[in-house]
Amino acid sequence: MKTLVTGAIGFVGINVVRLLAEQDNQVVALYRTPPDQDALDFLEPVRDRIDLLPGDVEDQEQLSAIVQEHRPEGIIHGAAMTPRPETERAMPARIMNINFMGTIKALDAARENGVRSFVYVSSNGLYGGIEDPTKPVTEDTPARGDNLYAIAKVASEAVCNRYKNMYGINTVSGRVCATYGPMERPTRSRTGMSAICEMARALLEGQVLRVRGVEVARSWTHVADIAGELIALLEAPKHSYDAYNVSYGVAYTLQQVLDDFTTVEPKFRYEIVGPNDEADVAYGPDAQRGPLDITRMREDIGFQPKFDLATGIADYMTWLHSTTV
C-alpha cells in the first residue's frame, strides 16, 4: 500500500515510515523541519522506498497538491505539536492550528483525492490522570480535555468519525501511550523527552539522574510496537470500532522502569529526590495512567505487541549503543 505519513520525521512518525518501507510499501513522508543526518541514517536502509517531501499541515493547498500528485491509498496522520505547559500558555492558537485544524486539512486532502484509509494518531492523554493505576483503561473510558493537546485529540477523533459518516472515508483513531525507543530526540514540535530517554542520556553522559514520582505508573511501550499497531490499523480490512488503544497493555511504575533499566545497564545511577528538589524526571498524580486495555487491538485487528518493558529497554539500548560507537 502506498502510504502518506504526516509528521514523518517525528519520533513515532519516523518509526512508522521505516517499518512501512521495510514491509515493502512505498511511503510519502512529509516533514516540516528538514531531516537531520541522524534521521537520514535511520532511513537509509529503506531510502529507495521513501519519498521525503516538505509538507506543512497548516497549508491546505500544499497538502492537497501533494496527495493529488502522489495518490496514496492511505494516510497516517501523525503531525502534531506536543507542548510543555509554558508553550501552551504562550501559543494556544498555534497549538490548535496544528493539532486540530491540521487534522481537518489532512482529512480534506484525503476526501478530495479519494484516499480510502485514514489513521489518526491520537493519545491516551485524552483519558487524563487515572486514580487507580491497576484498573484497565478501555476505549469506553470517558475522554477528558485537561489541556489543549488533549482537547485537540478529543476534537480530532470526533471530526474523523464525522468525515467517515459524511464522506465514507475509512477513518480510525489509534490512542498512543507513553512511548520510548530508537530515534527519540528533541524536535521543534516535541521538546519533552520520555523518562527512559532521560535515563539513557544520563547513562551516556555519566550523570546521576534525579527522579521524583516513582510510584506513578504509565503504559510504557516500545516504539516498534506503536508503529506496528498503527500500520495494522491502516491495513485492517475493516474496523469494528472508531478508536483503538495502542500499547503493550501493561502499566509500569517509574520505579519498575528504573529497576529494569538498571538491570540492562548496571552502570546507570539515579537518586530519588524530595518534592521541592530539582529533578530531571518528575511525575505527579496528573501523569498517572492505567494499563491501556488492548483487547480490541488483539481480537479485532489481530496485532500482538512483542516488547515487554525489559526486552524493550534492552532493544533500545542495543540500538543506542550501536549509534554512539
N, C-alpha and C positions, 0 to 999 in steps of 0.2 A: 504494500500500500504506500502510495506517495503521500507523505505527511508534512504539513507545515507546523512548525513549533515556534510560538512566540516566547520571548524571554529565554532564548535558546542558549545564551552564554551564562545565565544564572546557574546557581548550584544545582537545583533539580533539573532545570532545562537542559544543561549540557550533558547530564547523565541520560536523560530521555533521548536526546539526539544521538548519542553514541550507541545506546542499546538498539534503537530503531535501525541504525545503519548496520550494526553487527548482525541484525536479523535480516539483512539484505533488502531493506526498504530504502527508497530514495527519500531524502529529507531536505526540506527547505527550512533553513534555520535562520530566524530573524533575530537581530541584535540591535540594541540601542547604543551600547558602547562597544566599539570595535574589540574583537577578541585579542587578549594579550598572548604572549608566547606560551604560557602555561596552558591556556585553552587550546591553542593550535596544536601543541604537542599531544594533548589528551585526545584530540580528534584525529590526529594524523593516521592511525592505523585504518580508519574508515573514511578518510577525507574524500575519496573518489565518489562516495555515495551521498555527499553533503554539499548543498548549495548554501554558502554563508552569505547572507544579504543584510544590509542595513534596513531596519524597519521599525517604525515607531507606532505603537497602538493608539497614540493620540492623533495620528494623521490618517483620517478615514480614506482620503483619496489615494494615498500611497499604499495603504494596506490592501484596498480593493484591487488596485492595479497589480500588485504582486500576486494575489490569489488568482486573478484573471489570467495572468501570464503563465503561472506555473501549474495551475489546475490540480491542486492536491485533492485527494479523496477524503482526507481527514485533517482536522486541526486539533492540536493540543495547545490550549491557551494557558500559558504559564506566566506571561508578563505581569509583573506586579511590583509594587513598592512596599517593602516591609519596614515600616518606620519605627524608630525609637520614640518614646513619649515626647521628647523635646522637638523631634522632627514633626510629629503630628500637630503639636501646638503651633509650629512655625509655618507650615504649608498645608493646611487641611484641604483646600481646593485642589491642589496639585495631586495629593494622595487619591482623592476621589476621582479625579480626571483619569488617572492611570488605572486604578484598581476597579472602578465601576464603569465609567464611560468607555474605557479601553475594552472591556468585555462586550459592551453593546456594539462597538465598532468592529470588533472581531466577528461577532455574530452576523452583523450586516454584510461583512465581506463574504462570509460563508453563504448566507442567504442569496446574495446577488449572483453568486458564481456556482451554485449547485453543489456545494460541498455536502457530503452525505453524513459525516460523523464529526461531532464536536465535543471534545473533552475539556471541561473547565477544571482547572487546578484550584480547588478550594482548600479549606483549612479546618482542622479540629479546633482552632481558636474560636470558631463561632459557637462552640459549646460553653465557652467561658471557663472560669475556675470550677473545679469539681471538688465537693467536700469529702466524698468517700472515694479514695483512690483505688479501692479494691472492687468497686462495682462497675461491671462492664458498661461502656457507653455505646449505645446503639444509635443508628441514624435517626431513630424516632425521638431521641433526646431533644427537648426544645432548644432552638438556637437562640443565642443571646448576642446582641451587638454591644459589647463593652467598650469598644474603641473603633476608630474609623476603619482600621484594617478588617475587623470582624464584621462591621456594618456593611462594608463593600462586598464581603464574601456572601453574607446572607442575601443581599440585594441581587448580586450577580447570579446566584443559584436560581433565584426566583425568575429573573429575566431569561435565563437559559430554558427553564421549564415553559415559560410563556412563548418563546420562539418555537419550541418544539410543538406546542399546541397550535400556534398560528400558521407556521410555515412547514411543519413536517421534518425539520432538521432533527437528526438523531442526537440530541444533546444529553450529556450526563455529567455529573459533578463528582470528583474524587477528593475526599476530605483528607488532606495530607497532615501528618502529625510531626512530632519532633524528629528531625532528620539529621543524620550525620554521615560522613564518608568522603570519598575522593572528590576533590575539586571544591570543597567548601572554602571560601575566601571572601574577604570584603569586596563589595562592588558598590556602584553608585546607588543601587536600589536596595542593598542589603548590607548594613554595617554591623549588626549584632551577630556574633558567631555563637554556635552551639556550645554547650558545656564540654562536649567531647572534643570539639575543635580547640577549645581553650586548653584542655588537658594536653593535647598534642603539642600545642605551641609552647606551653610551659616546659614540657619534657625536652623538646628540641633546643630551647633556649637555656636549659639548665636552671630554671626558676622553680620556686616553691609556689604552687597555686593556692590562693586564698579563696575559700569557699564558704558559702552560707546557705542554709536551707536544705540540708542533706536529707531531710525527711520528705521533701517534695518529690512526687512521682510524675513521670511523663512517659508517653508511649514511644520510647526511642526506637527508631527503625533505620536500618541501613539504606542509603540512597539507591542502591541497586534494586532492592525490593520495592521501594517507592516508584522508581521508573518502570519496573516490570508491571506493577499493578496499573499504572496509568495507561501503559500500552495495551494491557489486557482489556481495559475498559474501551479503548479505541477500537480494538479488533473484535470485540464480542458481537456476535450476530444480532443479539437483542439484549435489552436491559429490562429487568422486571421492576426496577426502581429508578428514581430520579437521581439518587445520591448514594455513594458507597464510601465507607471508611477505608482509608488507605494506610495500612500499618502492618506491623508484625503481629499485633493483637495482645501485647503484654505491656503493662506499665511497670517501669523500674524506678525506684527512688534514686536520687542523686548519689546516695551512699552506695547503692548497688553498682552504679556506674563507676564510681571511684574505685570500688573493690575490684571490679572486672578489669578496669584499665590498669590497675597496679599489677594484677596477675599477668597481664600481657606484657606490661612494661615495668619491670621491677625497679627501675631507676627513677620512676615517677614519684614526686613528692608533693604532698598537699598538707594544708592546715585548715582546720575549721575555725572560723573567726566569729566574734560576737555580733550582735545586731547593729551595733554602732561603729563597727570596724570596717575599714575599706576592704572590698572583696573583688576578686577577678570574676568569680561566678557567684551570683546571688539570686536565689529564688524565694519568693514569698508565696502566701496562700493563693494569690490570683493566678499563679503559674501552675497550680496543681491540675493534672489531667488524669482521668481514669483510663483503664485499658480500653482502647478502641475495639469494639466487637467487629470482627471481620467475617462473620458468618455469611453475609451477602457476597463478599468477595470470593470466599471459598466455594460456596454452594451454587451461586447464580452465575459467576464469571469463571469459576474453575481455576483460580490462581491460588497457589500456596507459597507464601514467602519462605525464604530459606535461612535467613541470618537471624539467629537469636543474638542477644547483646554480646555475649562473649566471643562468638565466632565473627560477629560483625566488626567489633573493635579490632580483633586480630587481623581481619582482612584489610581494614582501613589503614592500620599501622604498617602492614607489609607494603601496601601501595605507597604510603607516605615516605617510608624509608627509601624505597626504590627511586623516588623522585628527588631526594635530597642528597644522594650519594655524590 
